[in-house]
Amino acid sequence: MPTITVNVDDDLKERMEKHPEINWSEVTRQAIRDKIENLELLDELTADSELTTEDVDEIAAKINESARKRVEKESE
């Protein structure tokens, strides 16, 4: 099995060391696996899309603005 190296800052390393019962390699493998599966699904869903990155950014901004307004209204 190939090996990769993951760099973490000193604070995170200290926090990880407080939990020696955790297999951090397995946690990392699972996180990478989950991310890859999500990216593959995204690739599959967008394979036939004609949207540009700019189109996607514009749609995302509209969704974020709508969500922000909804949260503001609910908190009144």
MMTF fields as JSON, N, C-alpha, C and O atoms, coordinates in Angstrom:
{
  "mmtfVersion": "1.0.0",
  "mmtfProducer": "UNKNOWN",
  "numBonds": 303,
  "numAtoms": 304,
  "numGroups": 76,
  "numChains": 1,
  "numModels": 1,
  "chainsPerModel": [1],
  "groupsPerChain": [76],
  "chainIdList": ["A"],
  "bondAtomList": [4, 2, 8, 6, 12, 10, 16, 14, 20, 18, 24, 22, 28, 26, 32, 30, 36, 34, 40, 38, 44, 42, 48, 46, 52, 50, 56, 54, 60, 58, 64, 62, 68, 66, 72, 70, 76, 74, 80, 78, 84, 82, 88, 86, 92, 90, 96, 94, 100, 98, 104, 102, 108, 106, 112, 110, 116, 114, 120, 118, 124, 122, 128, 126, 132, 130, 136, 134, 140, 138, 144, 142, 148, 146, 152, 150, 156, 154, 160, 158, 164, 162, 168, 166, 172, 170, 176, 174, 180, 178, 184, 182, 188, 186, 192, 190, 196, 194, 200, 198, 204, 202, 208, 206, 212, 210, 216, 214, 220, 218, 224, 222, 228, 226, 232, 230, 236, 234, 240, 238, 244, 242, 248, 246, 252, 250, 256, 254, 260, 258, 264, 262, 268, 266, 272, 270, 276, 274, 280, 278, 284, 282, 288, 286, 292, 290, 296, 294, 300, 298],
  "bondOrderList": [1, 1, 1, 1, 1, 1, 1, 1, 1, 1, 1, 1, 1, 1, 1, 1, 1, 1, 1, 1, 1, 1, 1, 1, 1, 1, 1, 1, 1, 1, 1, 1, 1, 1, 1, 1, 1, 1, 1, 1, 1, 1, 1, 1, 1, 1, 1, 1, 1, 1, 1, 1, 1, 1, 1, 1, 1, 1, 1, 1, 1, 1, 1, 1, 1, 1, 1, 1, 1, 1, 1, 1, 1, 1, 1],
  "groupList": [{"groupName": "MET", "atomNameList": ["N", "CA", "C", "O"], "elementList": ["N", "C", "C", "O"], "formalChargeList": [0, 0, 0, 0], "bondAtomList": [1, 0, 2, 1, 3, 2], "bondOrderList": [1, 1, 2], "singleLetterCode": "M", "chemCompType": "L-PEPTIDE LINKING"}, {"groupName": "PRO", "atomNameList": ["N", "CA", "C", "O"], "elementList": ["N", "C", "C", "O"], "formalChargeList": [0, 0, 0, 0], "bondAtomList": [1, 0, 2, 1, 3, 2], "bondOrderList": [1, 1, 2], "singleLetterCode": "P", "chemCompType": "L-PEPTIDE LINKING"}, {"groupName": "THR", "atomNameList": ["N", "CA", "C", "O"], "elementList": ["N", "C", "C", "O"], "formalChargeList": [0, 0, 0, 0], "bondAtomList": [1, 0, 2, 1, 3, 2], "bondOrderList": [1, 1, 2], "singleLetterCode": "T", "chemCompType": "L-PEPTIDE LINKING"}, {"groupName": "ILE", "atomNameList": ["N", "CA", "C", "O"], "elementList": ["N", "C", "C", "O"], "formalChargeList": [0, 0, 0, 0], "bondAtomList": [1, 0, 2, 1, 3, 2], "bondOrderList": [1, 1, 2], "singleLetterCode": "I", "chemCompType": "L-PEPTIDE LINKING"}, {"groupName": "VAL", "atomNameList": ["N", "CA", "C", "O"], "elementList": ["N", "C", "C", "O"], "formalChargeList": [0, 0, 0, 0], "bondAtomList": [1, 0, 2, 1, 3, 2], "bondOrderList": [1, 1, 2], "singleLetterCode": "V", "chemCompType": "L-PEPTIDE LINKING"}, {"groupName": "ASN", "atomNameList": ["N", "CA", "C", "O"], "elementList": ["N", "C", "C", "O"], "formalChargeList": [0, 0, 0, 0], "bondAtomList": [1, 0, 2, 1, 3, 2], "bondOrderList": [1, 1, 2], "singleLetterCode": "N", "chemCompType": "L-PEPTIDE LINKING"}, {"groupName": "ASP", "atomNameList": ["N", "CA", "C", "O"], "elementList": ["N", "C", "C", "O"], "formalChargeList": [0, 0, 0, 0], "bondAtomList": [1, 0, 2, 1, 3, 2], "bondOrderList": [1, 1, 2], "singleLetterCode": "D", "chemCompType": "L-PEPTIDE LINKING"}, {"groupName": "LEU", "atomNameList": ["N", "CA", "C", "O"], "elementList": ["N", "C", "C", "O"], "formalChargeList": [0, 0, 0, 0], "bondAtomList": [1, 0, 2, 1, 3, 2], "bondOrderList": [1, 1, 2], "singleLetterCode": "L", "chemCompType": "L-PEPTIDE LINKING"}, {"groupName": "LYS", "atomNameList": ["N", "CA", "C", "O"], "elementList": ["N", "C", "C", "O"], "formalChargeList": [0, 0, 0, 0], "bondAtomList": [1, 0, 2, 1, 3, 2], "bondOrderList": [1, 1, 2], "singleLetterCode": "K", "chemCompType": "L-PEPTIDE LINKING"}, {"groupName": "GLU", "atomNameList": ["N", "CA", "C", "O"], "elementList": ["N", "C", "C", "O"], "formalChargeList": [0, 0, 0, 0], "bondAtomList": [1, 0, 2, 1, 3, 2], "bondOrderList": [1, 1, 2], "singleLetterCode": "E", "chemCompType": "L-PEPTIDE LINKING"}, {"groupName": "ARG", "atomNameList": ["N", "CA", "C", "O"], "elementList": ["N", "C", "C", "O"], "formalChargeList": [0, 0, 0, 0], "bondAtomList": [1, 0, 2, 1, 3, 2], "bondOrderList": [1, 1, 2], "singleLetterCode": "R", "chemCompType": "L-PEPTIDE LINKING"}, {"groupName": "HIS", "atomNameList": ["N", "CA", "C", "O"], "elementList": ["N", "C", "C", "O"], "formalChargeList": [0, 0, 0, 0], "bondAtomList": [1, 0, 2, 1, 3, 2], "bondOrderList": [1, 1, 2], "singleLetterCode": "H", "chemCompType": "L-PEPTIDE LINKING"}, {"groupName": "TRP", "atomNameList": ["N", "CA", "C", "O"], "elementList": ["N", "C", "C", "O"], "formalChargeList": [0, 0, 0, 0], "bondAtomList": [1, 0, 2, 1, 3, 2], "bondOrderList": [1, 1, 2], "singleLetterCode": "W", "chemCompType": "L-PEPTIDE LINKING"}, {"groupName": "SER", "atomNameList": ["N", "CA", "C", "O"], "elementList": ["N", "C", "C", "O"], "formalChargeList": [0, 0, 0, 0], "bondAtomList": [1, 0, 2, 1, 3, 2], "bondOrderList": [1, 1, 2], "singleLetterCode": "S", "chemCompType": "L-PEPTIDE LINKING"}, {"groupName": "GLN", "atomNameList": ["N", "CA", "C", "O"], "elementList": ["N", "C", "C", "O"], "formalChargeList": [0, 0, 0, 0], "bondAtomList": [1, 0, 2, 1, 3, 2], "bondOrderList": [1, 1, 2], "singleLetterCode": "Q", "chemCompType": "L-PEPTIDE LINKING"}, {"groupName": "ALA", "atomNameList": ["N", "CA", "C", "O"], "elementList": ["N", "C", "C", "O"], "formalChargeList": [0, 0, 0, 0], "bondAtomList": [1, 0, 2, 1, 3, 2], "bondOrderList": [1, 1, 2], "singleLetterCode": "A", "chemCompType": "L-PEPTIDE LINKING"}],
  "groupTypeList": [0, 1, 2, 3, 2, 4, 5, 4, 6, 6, 6, 7, 8, 9, 10, 0, 9, 8, 11, 1, 9, 3, 5, 12, 13, 9, 4, 2, 10, 14, 15, 3, 10, 6, 8, 3, 9, 5, 7, 9, 7, 7, 6, 9, 7, 2, 15, 6, 13, 9, 7, 2, 2, 9, 6, 4, 6, 9, 3, 15, 15, 8, 3, 5, 9, 13, 15, 10, 8, 10, 4, 9, 8, 9, 13, 9],
  "groupIdList": [1, 2, 3, 4, 5, 6, 7, 8, 9, 10, 11, 12, 13, 14, 15, 16, 17, 18, 19, 20, 21, 22, 23, 24, 25, 26, 27, 28, 29, 30, 31, 32, 33, 34, 35, 36, 37, 38, 39, 40, 41, 42, 43, 44, 45, 46, 47, 48, 49, 50, 51, 52, 53, 54, 55, 56, 57, 58, 59, 60, 61, 62, 63, 64, 65, 66, 67, 68, 69, 70, 71, 72, 73, 74, 75, 76],
  "secStructList": [7, 7, 7, 7, 7, 7, 7, 7, 7, 2, 2, 2, 2, 2, 2, 2, 2, 6, 7, 6, 6, 1, 7, 2, 2, 2, 2, 2, 2, 2, 2, 2, 2, 2, 2, 2, 2, 2, 2, 2, 2, 2, 2, 2, 2, 2, 6, 6, 7, 7, 7, 7, 2, 2, 2, 2, 2, 2, 2, 2, 2, 2, 2, 2, 2, 2, 2, 2, 2, 2, 2, 2, 2, 2, 6, 7],
  "xCoordList": [0.854, 0.0, 0.901, 1.85, 0.603, 1.397, 1.24, 0.246, 2.23, 2.229, 2.199, 2.864, 1.406, 1.434, 1.77, 1.578, 2.266, 2.59, 1.66, 1.454, 1.101, 0.216, 0.871, 1.215, 1.041, 1.614, 0.51, -0.483, 0.68, -0.245, 0.572, 1.759, -0.083, 0.658, 0.833, 0.2, 1.683, 2.018, 0.796, 0.655, -0.092, -1.281, -2.169, -2.638, -2.388, -3.225, -2.575, -3.263, -1.28, -0.56, -0.713, -0.942, -0.588, -0.764, -2.179, -2.373, -3.145, -4.54, -4.782, -5.494, -4.189, -4.315, -3.687, -4.229, -2.556, -1.85, -2.633, -2.343, -3.617, -4.475, -5.465, -6.172, -5.507, -6.422, -5.665, -5.876, -4.784, -3.989, -4.822, -4.353, -6.051, -6.931, -7.454, -7.99, -7.294, -7.786, -6.713, -5.549, -7.117, -6.225, -6.307, -7.166, -5.402, -5.454, -5.223, -5.716, -4.498, -4.33, -5.669, -5.979, -6.45, -7.763, -8.704, -9.475, -8.653, -9.464, -9.122, -10.012, -7.841, -7.384, -7.817, -8.295, -7.653, -8.08, -9.564, -9.965, -10.384, -11.831, -12.187, -13.06, -11.514, -11.779, -11.439, -12.187, -10.331, -9.936, -10.927, -11.34, -11.309, -12.282, -13.6, -14.161, -14.098, -15.357, -15.257, -16.171, -14.144, -13.955, -13.916, -14.543, -13.194, -13.113, -14.493, -14.86, -15.259, -16.599, -17.488, -18.254, -17.397, -18.179, -17.758, -18.605, -16.456, -15.969, -16.399, -16.768, -16.354, -16.783, -18.273, -18.693, -19.072, -20.504, -20.726, -21.542, -20.008, -20.121, -19.733, -20.406, -18.649, -18.233, -19.325, -19.605, -19.933, -20.992, -22.211, -22.804, -22.575, -23.754, -23.547, -24.503, -22.307, -22.04, -21.405, -21.029, -21.289, -20.589, -21.184, -20.444, -22.493, -23.135, -23.511, -24.179, -23.092, -23.443, -22.701, -21.535, -23.392, -22.77, -22.479, -22.075, -22.683, -22.426, -20.929, -20.119, -20.584, -19.198, -18.965, -19.915, -17.727, -17.401, -18.056, -18.547, -18.056, -18.686, -20.184, -20.739, -20.849, -22.275, -22.521, -23.44, -21.693, -21.838, -21.623, -22.368, -20.607, -20.346, -21.535, -21.902, -22.132, -23.287, -24.476, -25.149, -24.735, -25.836, -25.575, -26.481, -24.34, -23.993, -24.189, -24.682, -23.813, -23.991, -25.47, -25.85, -26.3, -27.748, -28.317, -29.153, -27.874, -28.341, -27.91, -28.707, -26.649, -26.152, -26.923, -27.26, -27.2, -27.955, -29.365, -29.867, -29.996, -31.34, -31.344, -32.232, -30.364, -30.271, -30.018, -30.595, -29.152, -28.866, -30.125, -30.39, -30.906, -32.15, -33.137, -33.821, -33.22, -34.127, -33.739, -34.598, -32.444, -31.976, -32.239, -32.661, -31.997, -32.263, -33.737, -34.09, -34.603, -36.058, -36.502, -37.329, -35.954, -36.317, -35.831, -36.418, -34.775, -34.225, -34.852, -34.485, -35.794, -36.473, -37.485, -38.146],
  "yCoordList": [-1.177, 0.0, 1.241, 1.319, 2.21, 3.438, 4.223, 4.084, 5.039, 5.857, 7.323, 7.74, 8.114, 9.564, 10.179, 9.552, 11.396, 12.105, 13.303, 14.038, 13.493, 14.623, 15.488, 15.008, 16.757, 17.683, 18.35, 18.809, 18.404, 19.1, 20.033, 19.804, 21.096, 22.005, 21.392, 20.39, 21.999, 21.45, 21.32, 20.332, 22.317, 22.275, 21.08, 20.362, 20.883, 19.754, 18.439, 17.528, 18.319, 17.092, 16.806, 15.662, 17.838, 17.655, 17.183, 16.3, 17.765, 17.366, 15.931, 15.179, 15.554, 14.172, 13.202, 12.125, 13.578, 12.697, 12.463, 11.522, 13.306, 13.104, 11.962, 11.553, 11.457, 10.364, 9.251, 9.012, 8.574, 7.51, 6.308, 5.464, 6.234, 5.124, 5.257, 4.303, 6.44, 6.691, 6.326, 6.697, 5.594, 5.263, 6.424, 6.438, 7.392, 8.601, 8.311, 9.049, 7.273, 6.89, 6.48, 6.831, 5.743, 5.321, 6.515, 6.593, 7.431, 8.646, 9.411, 9.875, 9.535, 10.238, 9.505, 10.129, 8.174, 7.378, 7.586, 7.787, 7.536, 7.683, 9.08, 9.229, 10.103, 11.471, 11.626, 12.255, 11.061, 11.123, 10.343, 10.813, 9.155, 8.337, 9.09, 9.121, 9.698, 10.449, 11.617, 11.858, 12.335, 13.481, 13.032, 13.658, 11.967, 11.439, 11.009, 11.304, 10.317, 9.881, 11.079, 11.051, 12.135, 13.341, 14.009, 14.456, 14.077, 14.67, 13.856, 14.426, 12.536, 11.683, 11.856, 11.881, 11.976, 12.216, 13.568, 13.688, 14.571, 15.897, 15.853, 16.45, 15.148, 14.996, 14.328, 14.738, 13.307, 12.58, 13.475, 13.466, 14.245, 15.106, 16.272, 16.774, 16.695, 17.865, 17.529, 18.43, 16.272, 15.852, 16.476, 16.849, 16.596, 17.122, 18.599, 19.148, 19.236, 20.629, 21.56, 21.338, 22.6, 23.617, 24.882, 25.895, 24.829, 25.997, 26.262, 25.337, 27.537, 27.911, 28.088, 28.105, 28.218, 28.477, 29.776, 29.876, 30.765, 32.049, 31.87, 32.476, 31.044, 30.762, 30.14, 30.531, 29.178, 28.481, 29.453, 29.43, 30.308, 31.299, 32.241, 32.585, 32.653, 33.55, 32.862, 33.466, 31.623, 30.87, 30.686, 30.853, 30.341, 30.153, 31.438, 31.403, 32.564, 33.853, 34.139, 34.639, 33.831, 34.04, 33.139, 33.574, 31.896, 30.972, 31.461, 31.462, 31.881, 32.372, 33.608, 33.731, 34.523, 35.736, 35.385, 35.949, 34.463, 34.03, 33.382, 33.643, 32.55, 31.891, 32.915, 32.816, 33.905, 34.945, 35.722, 35.996, 36.08, 36.814, 35.982, 36.512, 34.686, 33.804, 33.72, 33.778, 33.582, 33.504, 34.815, 34.807, 35.932, 37.235, 37.388, 37.894, 36.955, 37.071, 36.191, 36.603, 34.976, 34.052, 34.529, 34.174, 35.322, 35.772, 37.086, 37.6, 37.636, 38.886, 38.633, 39.566],
  "zCoordList": [0.0, 0.0, 0.0, 0.78, -0.877, -0.894, 0.407, 1.12, 0.694, 1.901, 1.511, 0.563, 2.266, 2.097, 3.45, 4.492, 3.424, 4.649, 4.764, 3.798, 5.956, 6.213, 7.273, 8.353, 6.965, 7.929, 8.733, 8.169, 10.042, 10.925, 11.806, 12.04, 12.296, 13.156, 14.554, 14.887, 15.347, 16.666, 17.563, 18.283, 17.523, 18.374, 18.03, 18.913, 16.745, 16.33, 16.72, 17.183, 16.545, 16.917, 18.408, 18.802, 19.234, 20.685, 21.005, 21.841, 20.347, 20.579, 20.137, 20.804, 19.013, 18.533, 19.528, 19.775, 20.092, 21.039, 22.322, 23.061, 22.594, 23.77, 23.547, 24.467, 22.328, 21.983, 21.273, 20.085, 21.999, 21.366, 20.932, 20.169, 21.419, 21.044, 19.614, 19.05, 19.038, 17.684, 16.669, 16.819, 15.636, 14.532, 13.533, 12.65, 13.687, 12.875, 11.397, 10.545, 11.082, 9.682, 9.078, 7.94, 9.84, 9.356, 9.23, 8.274, 10.168, 10.088, 8.81, 8.097, 8.534, 7.338, 6.076, 5.128, 6.056, 4.898, 4.622, 3.476, 5.686, 5.524, 5.023, 4.168, 5.553, 5.101, 3.616, 2.868, 3.202, 1.791, 0.935, -0.125, 1.392, 0.661, 0.492, -0.603, 1.575, 1.514, 0.536, -0.253, 0.596, -0.295, -1.749, -2.605, -2.039, -3.401, -3.895, -5.032, -3.055, -3.451, -3.754, -4.718, -2.942, -3.199, -4.504, -5.277, -4.747, -5.994, -7.208, -8.235, -7.101, -8.211, -8.489, -9.646, -7.427, -7.603, -8.268, -9.181, -7.817, -8.421, -9.9, -10.74, -10.212, -11.612, -12.437, -13.564, -11.869, -12.577, -12.804, -13.882, -11.782, -11.892, -12.851, -13.442, -13.004, -13.835, -15.184, -15.934, -15.487, -16.712, -17.967, -18.877, -18.031, -19.241, -19.108, -19.984, -18.035, -17.794, -18.739, -19.064, -19.171, -20.009, -19.216, -19.787, -17.888, -17.055, -16.949, -16.885, -16.931, -16.714, -15.215, -14.433, -14.826, -13.427, -12.972, -11.847, -13.855, -13.528, -13.293, -12.376, -14.11, -13.924, -12.55, -11.831, -12.209, -10.931, -9.778, -8.799, -9.889, -8.841, -8.671, -7.547, -9.779, -9.73, -9.06, -8.224, -9.417, -8.796, -7.304, -6.487, -6.951, -5.542, -4.755, -3.627, -5.331, -4.648, -4.425, -3.366, -5.4, -5.251, -4.165, -3.374, -4.121, -3.088, -1.716, -0.778, -1.591, -0.304, 0.153, 1.331, -0.776, -0.441, 0.015, 0.987, -0.682, -0.31, 1.075, 1.887, 1.332, 2.644, 3.743, 4.826, 3.473, 4.452, 4.791, 5.962, 3.774, 4.009, 4.814, 5.69, 4.529, 5.257, 6.733, 7.613, 6.994, 8.377, 9.102, 10.259, 8.441, 9.049, 9.372, 10.437, 8.462, 8.671, 9.829, 10.642, 9.908, 10.99, 12.355, 13.377, 12.387, 13.655, 14.124, 15.181, 13.35, 13.754, 14.833, 15.291]
}
